[in-house]
Amino acid sequence: MEKKDIKWSEIGFSYIKTDYRYSRIWENGEWKEGGLTDKADVTISECAGVLQYAQTGFEGLKVYETKNGDIVAFRPDLNAHRLQDTCDRLIMPKISTEDFIDALDRLVKANLGYVPPYGSGATLYIRPFIYGCGPVIGVAPSPSYEFRMFCTPVGPYFKGGVKPIKIMLSDYDRAAPHGTGNIKAGLNYAMSLYPGEYAHSQGFSENMYLDAATRTYVEETGGANFIFVTKDGKKIITPKSDSILPSITRRSLMVVAKEYLGLEVEERPVRFDEVPYFAEVGLCGTAAVISPVGMIHTKTKDIMVPSGMDEMGPVLTKLRNTITGIQMGEIEGPEGWVHKIC
């Protein structure tokens, strides 16, 4: 399929309507036959579970054109597994991994013209989600659900690409202990909108959230996990908490750091008072891959990360180059990491 007439290097991280999306309905205790549709709008009851009680979960993954022209996705099976965990927690019917992958393949093949060309800096972002579409007035699960998956070409998540960003320590909590911070529920992101907009109004790209129970330990941002590099450059540390979303990118980076770069890796609770002593700080997730942090603003002082505000530090650069090399087909990845669509 011929590429669409899009200035790939100029697009940002925003929605561009594509030709087709996938839809499948669950009702009367079972999933109906799913398929592609050209209808981007959704019509639901005013009493739908998603509108009344925020019963919805979503995922995010990317599709790439590799160096040799293949169209691939990065570890989509893990997105399927994480969506299943979200469905369990929110009492929604689960989409099987096989059906998730089938929907992905069908969606991408129907929208091949929107897959950005190799080397353009853009990717095709995939957004799968499940929501309660049936009417429910009492506090209870919805009687019916829709699973949808759409795609849109996107550029860098943060303006300026991989230039170091400034973030601020938030006074707000992202997720409570024993809450829903470890799943990809829409309600988690609704909670982050106000503090996120406040951070932007103060000139910062993101928030750093601490644990809600003690406000002692680093958790994550509104949409990415943290990774830290020790001063000797030999160890990668990432925060551990039951209320942190298990980022697929972060988990993959830990493997890359250990198996490809020979670094020591550690997942453990990270106290906020440790942060000034790390050499490099990064945010990692599907959208950003890795974004370096150059400064963390607090009410009492600004923490200046030693790697600086000019460019990404050397260890995070190696990590990013290696994982994007795997995604783009330039470096052979571990078995099963790259799913070929066509």
C-alpha positions as CSV (number, residue, x, y, z in Angstrom):
1,M,0.0,0.0,0.0
2,E,1.3,3.4,-0.9
3,K,2.3,5.7,2.0
4,K,-0.1,8.5,2.8
5,D,0.9,12.1,1.9
6,I,2.0,13.0,5.5
7,K,5.1,15.1,6.5
8,W,6.3,12.4,8.8
9,S,9.1,14.3,10.4
10,E,6.8,17.2,11.4
11,I,4.0,15.3,13.2
12,G,3.7,15.4,17.0
13,F,2.1,13.0,19.5
14,S,-1.5,13.7,18.6
15,Y,-4.4,12.0,17.0
16,I,-4.6,11.6,13.2
17,K,-7.7,9.7,12.0
18,T,-6.9,6.6,9.9
19,D,-9.1,4.6,7.6
20,Y,-10.0,1.6,9.8
21,R,-10.3,0.4,13.4
22,Y,-11.2,-2.9,15.0
23,S,-14.3,-3.5,17.1
24,R,-15.8,-6.4,19.0
25,I,-18.8,-6.6,21.4
26,W,-19.2,-8.7,24.5
27,E,-22.8,-9.4,25.6
28,N,-24.8,-12.2,27.1
29,G,-21.7,-13.7,28.5
30,E,-19.6,-14.0,25.3
31,W,-17.6,-12.2,22.7
32,K,-19.3,-11.7,19.4
33,E,-17.5,-11.9,16.1
34,G,-15.2,-8.9,15.7
35,G,-14.1,-7.0,12.6
36,L,-12.9,-3.8,11.0
37,T,-15.0,-0.7,10.6
38,D,-14.4,2.7,9.0
39,K,-16.6,4.4,11.7
40,A,-14.4,6.3,14.2
41,D,-17.3,7.6,16.3
42,V,-18.9,5.5,19.1
43,T,-22.6,5.7,20.2
44,I,-23.4,4.4,23.6
45,S,-26.1,4.7,26.3
46,E,-26.1,7.8,28.5
47,C,-26.1,5.3,31.3
48,A,-23.1,3.3,30.0
49,G,-20.8,1.9,32.7
50,V,-17.8,3.8,31.3
51,L,-19.7,7.1,31.7
52,Q,-21.1,6.4,35.2
53,Y,-18.3,4.5,36.9
54,A,-15.2,4.9,34.7
55,Q,-15.1,1.2,33.8
56,T,-12.5,1.2,31.2
57,G,-8.9,0.1,30.6
58,F,-6.5,0.7,27.7
59,E,-3.1,-0.1,26.3
60,G,-0.5,1.5,24.1
61,L,2.0,0.0,21.7
62,K,3.9,1.0,18.5
63,V,4.3,-0.5,15.1
64,Y,7.5,0.2,13.1
65,E,8.8,-0.2,9.6
66,T,12.2,-1.9,9.9
67,K,15.4,-1.4,8.0
68,N,14.5,-4.2,5.6
69,G,10.9,-3.1,5.1
70,D,9.1,-5.4,7.5
71,I,6.2,-4.0,9.5
72,V,6.5,-5.1,13.1
73,A,5.2,-4.6,16.6
74,F,7.3,-4.7,19.8
75,R,6.3,-7.4,22.3
76,P,2.5,-7.1,21.8
77,D,1.8,-10.2,23.8
78,L,2.8,-8.3,26.9
79,N,0.3,-5.6,26.1
80,A,-2.4,-8.3,25.8
81,H,-1.3,-9.8,29.2
82,R,-1.4,-6.4,30.9
83,L,-4.8,-5.6,29.4
84,Q,-6.0,-8.9,30.8
85,D,-4.8,-7.9,34.3
86,T,-6.6,-4.6,33.9
87,C,-9.8,-6.4,33.0
88,D,-9.5,-8.8,36.0
89,R,-9.2,-5.8,38.4
90,L,-12.1,-3.8,36.8
91,I,-14.4,-6.9,36.3
92,M,-14.4,-6.7,32.6
93,P,-14.3,-9.6,30.1
94,K,-10.8,-10.5,28.9
95,I,-9.6,-10.5,25.3
96,S,-7.4,-13.5,24.7
97,T,-3.8,-13.0,23.6
98,E,-4.5,-14.7,20.3
99,D,-7.5,-12.5,19.6
100,F,-5.6,-9.4,20.6
101,I,-2.7,-10.2,18.2
102,D,-5.2,-11.0,15.4
103,A,-6.9,-7.6,15.9
104,L,-3.6,-5.9,15.8
105,D,-2.5,-7.7,12.6
106,R,-5.9,-6.9,10.9
107,L,-5.8,-3.3,11.9
108,V,-2.3,-2.6,10.8
109,K,-2.7,-4.4,7.4
110,A,-5.8,-2.3,6.8
111,N,-3.9,1.0,7.5
112,L,-0.5,0.2,6.0
113,G,-0.4,3.6,4.3
114,Y,-0.2,5.2,7.7
115,V,2.9,3.3,8.9
116,P,5.7,5.9,8.9
117,P,8.7,5.0,6.8
118,Y,11.9,3.7,8.4
119,G,14.2,6.5,9.5
120,S,11.5,9.2,9.7
121,G,11.4,9.4,13.5
122,A,7.7,8.7,13.5
123,T,5.8,5.4,14.4
124,L,2.3,4.0,14.2
125,Y,0.8,4.2,17.7
126,I,-1.8,1.5,18.5
127,R,-4.5,2.2,21.1
128,P,-6.5,-0.9,22.3
129,F,-9.2,-0.4,24.9
130,I,-12.1,-2.0,26.6
131,Y,-15.0,-0.1,28.1
132,G,-18.4,-0.8,29.6
133,C,-21.0,0.2,27.0
134,G,-24.1,-1.2,28.5
135,P,-26.5,0.8,30.8
136,V,-26.0,0.5,34.6
137,I,-27.4,2.8,37.2
138,G,-26.5,0.9,40.4
139,V,-22.8,0.6,41.3
140,A,-22.1,-2.6,39.4
141,P,-20.2,-3.9,36.4
142,S,-21.6,-3.1,33.0
143,P,-23.8,-5.7,31.3
144,S,-22.0,-5.3,28.0
145,Y,-18.6,-4.2,26.7
146,E,-16.8,-3.1,23.5
147,F,-13.2,-3.9,22.7
148,R,-11.7,-1.4,20.2
149,M,-8.3,-0.9,18.7
150,F,-7.4,2.1,16.6
151,C,-4.1,3.5,15.2
152,T,-2.6,6.8,14.5
153,P,0.9,7.9,13.3
154,V,2.8,9.9,15.9
155,G,6.0,11.8,16.4
156,P,8.0,12.3,19.6
157,Y,6.0,12.3,22.9
158,F,7.9,15.2,24.3
159,K,8.6,18.3,22.2
160,G,12.3,18.4,21.3
161,G,12.6,14.6,21.1
162,V,15.2,13.2,23.4
163,K,16.5,16.5,24.8
164,P,16.6,16.5,28.6
165,I,13.3,17.7,30.2
166,K,12.5,19.5,33.5
167,I,10.0,17.8,35.8
168,M,8.6,18.8,39.2
169,L,7.9,16.9,42.5
170,S,4.1,16.8,42.8
171,D,2.1,17.5,45.9
172,Y,-0.5,15.1,44.6
173,D,-0.7,11.3,44.8
174,R,-1.0,9.2,41.6
175,A,-2.2,6.0,43.2
176,A,-3.0,4.6,46.6
177,P,-1.5,1.4,48.1
178,H,-3.8,-1.6,47.2
179,G,-5.4,0.6,44.6
180,T,-5.3,0.6,40.8
181,G,-1.8,2.1,40.1
182,N,-0.5,-1.3,38.8
183,I,-3.1,-1.5,36.0
184,K,-3.7,0.6,33.0
185,A,-7.1,2.0,34.0
186,G,-8.5,5.2,32.5
187,L,-9.3,6.5,36.0
188,N,-5.6,6.6,36.9
189,Y,-4.9,9.0,34.1
190,A,-7.9,11.1,34.9
191,M,-6.4,11.5,38.4
192,S,-3.1,12.8,36.8
193,L,-4.7,15.4,34.5
194,Y,-5.0,18.3,37.0
195,P,-1.4,18.0,38.5
196,G,-0.1,17.4,34.9
197,E,-1.7,20.6,33.6
198,Y,-0.4,22.4,36.7
199,A,3.1,21.2,36.0
200,H,2.9,22.4,32.4
201,S,1.6,25.8,33.5
202,Q,4.8,26.1,35.6
203,G,7.1,25.2,32.7
204,F,7.6,21.5,33.5
205,S,7.1,18.5,31.2
206,E,6.0,16.0,33.9
207,N,5.5,15.3,37.5
208,M,7.4,13.0,39.8
209,Y,5.0,11.2,42.1
210,L,6.0,9.7,45.5
211,D,4.3,6.9,47.3
212,A,1.0,7.9,48.8
213,A,1.5,6.2,52.1
214,T,4.8,7.8,53.2
215,R,5.7,10.2,50.5
216,T,9.2,8.9,50.8
217,Y,9.7,6.7,47.8
218,V,9.8,7.5,44.1
219,E,7.0,5.9,42.1
220,E,6.5,7.1,38.5
221,T,5.2,10.0,36.5
222,G,1.7,10.4,35.0
223,G,2.6,8.1,32.2
224,A,6.1,6.6,32.5
225,N,8.4,4.7,34.8
226,F,11.7,6.0,36.2
227,I,15.1,4.6,35.6
228,F,18.2,5.7,37.4
229,V,21.9,5.3,36.6
230,T,24.5,5.1,39.4
231,K,27.4,7.4,39.5
232,D,29.9,4.8,38.3
233,G,27.7,4.1,35.3
234,K,27.6,0.4,36.0
235,K,24.1,-0.1,37.4
236,I,20.6,0.6,36.4
237,I,18.0,1.0,39.2
238,T,14.3,1.2,38.8
239,P,11.7,1.8,41.5
240,K,9.7,-1.1,42.9
241,S,6.2,-0.7,44.2
242,D,2.8,-2.5,44.0
243,S,1.3,0.7,42.8
244,I,3.6,1.3,39.8
245,L,2.4,0.3,36.4
246,P,4.7,-2.5,35.0
247,S,6.0,-0.8,32.0
248,I,6.8,-3.1,29.1
249,T,9.5,-0.7,27.9
250,R,11.1,-0.6,31.4
251,R,11.1,-4.4,31.7
252,S,12.6,-4.7,28.2
253,L,15.3,-2.1,29.1
254,M,16.3,-4.1,32.1
255,V,17.0,-7.1,29.9
256,V,18.9,-4.9,27.4
257,A,21.0,-3.4,30.1
258,K,22.0,-6.7,31.5
259,E,22.2,-8.9,28.4
260,Y,23.4,-6.5,25.8
261,L,25.3,-3.8,27.7
262,G,26.7,-5.9,30.6
263,L,25.2,-3.6,33.3
264,E,24.0,-4.6,36.7
265,V,20.3,-4.1,37.1
266,E,18.2,-3.7,40.3
267,E,14.5,-3.2,41.0
268,R,13.9,-1.9,44.5
269,P,12.2,0.8,46.5
270,V,14.1,4.1,45.7
271,R,14.0,6.8,48.4
272,F,13.5,10.3,47.1
273,D,16.6,11.5,49.0
274,E,18.7,9.1,46.9
275,V,17.8,10.9,43.7
276,P,20.5,13.7,43.8
277,Y,23.2,11.0,43.9
278,F,22.3,9.3,40.6
279,A,24.3,10.3,37.5
280,E,21.4,10.0,35.0
281,V,17.7,10.0,35.4
282,G,15.2,8.9,32.7
283,L,11.6,8.3,32.0
284,C,10.7,5.3,30.0
285,G,7.5,4.1,28.4
286,T,6.0,3.1,25.0
287,A,5.3,6.7,24.0
288,A,8.7,8.2,24.9
289,V,10.9,5.1,24.9
290,I,13.5,7.0,27.1
291,S,13.3,10.7,27.9
292,P,16.3,12.1,29.9
293,V,15.5,14.2,32.9
294,G,17.9,17.2,33.5
295,M,16.2,18.9,36.4
296,I,13.7,18.0,39.2
297,H,12.0,21.0,40.8
298,T,11.0,20.8,44.5
299,K,9.6,23.5,46.8
300,T,13.0,23.8,48.6
301,K,15.5,23.4,45.8
302,D,16.1,22.3,42.2
303,I,17.9,19.0,41.8
304,M,20.2,19.3,38.8
305,V,20.9,15.8,37.4
306,P,24.7,15.5,36.7
307,S,24.1,14.4,33.1
308,G,22.9,18.0,32.5
309,M,20.3,19.8,30.3
310,D,22.2,19.6,27.0
311,E,21.9,16.0,26.0
312,M,21.0,12.5,27.2
313,G,23.7,10.9,29.4
314,P,25.9,8.2,27.9
315,V,24.3,5.1,29.6
316,L,20.8,6.1,28.8
317,T,21.9,6.9,25.2
318,K,23.3,3.3,24.8
319,L,20.1,1.9,26.3
320,R,17.9,3.9,24.0
321,N,20.0,3.2,20.9
322,T,20.0,-0.6,21.6
323,I,16.3,-1.0,22.3
324,T,15.3,1.2,19.3
325,G,17.8,-0.8,17.2
326,I,16.0,-4.0,18.2
327,Q,12.6,-2.4,17.4
328,M,13.8,-1.1,14.0
329,G,15.4,-4.4,12.9
330,E,19.0,-3.0,13.1
331,I,19.9,-5.3,16.1
332,E,18.7,-8.8,16.6
333,G,16.5,-8.9,19.7
334,P,15.7,-11.8,22.1
335,E,13.4,-14.5,20.6
336,G,9.8,-13.4,20.5
337,W,10.3,-9.7,21.1
338,V,9.6,-8.6,17.6
339,H,6.2,-9.6,16.1
340,K,6.2,-9.5,12.3
341,I,2.9,-8.3,10.9
342,C,3.8,-8.3,7.2
